[in-house]
Amino acid sequence: MTLDYELFERQLLSVIESDNTAIANILPSVWTEENVVMEEPYPGLYKYSLTPYCREIIDCFAVDHPMLWLAVMKGAQIGISAGVLIPMLLWSIKN
C-alpha cells in the first residue's frame, strides 16, 4: 500500500486551518492566582504575595515573553515547586 502524500497534506492543512483554539493572553501568574487552590500551610487560592520572587519567574513562560532559556539559582524549600513548576504545568495544559 502506498501513501498518498498530497491527500495527507490536504487533510492536515484542513485540520490546521479549521482549528479555532487560541492561546490565552493572560499571564501565568494571574491565571495561577485565579485558579490554583493550595492546601496546607496556606489553604485557599495561591497568592504570589507569599512568594513574590516566583511571579517574575513564572511570567517568563507567557506566550509573548522573549525568554528562550531559563535558569534559576535558588535555595531549598522556597516555594518554587508550588509557585512555578506546578502552576506552569497546569497553565500549559490549560492552554
Secondary structure, DSSP 4 states (H G I P E B T S, - for coil): ----HHHHHHHHHHHHHH-------S-HHHHHHHH-EE-TTS-EE--TTSSHHHHHHHHTTSTT---S-------SSSSHIIIIIHHHHHHHHH-
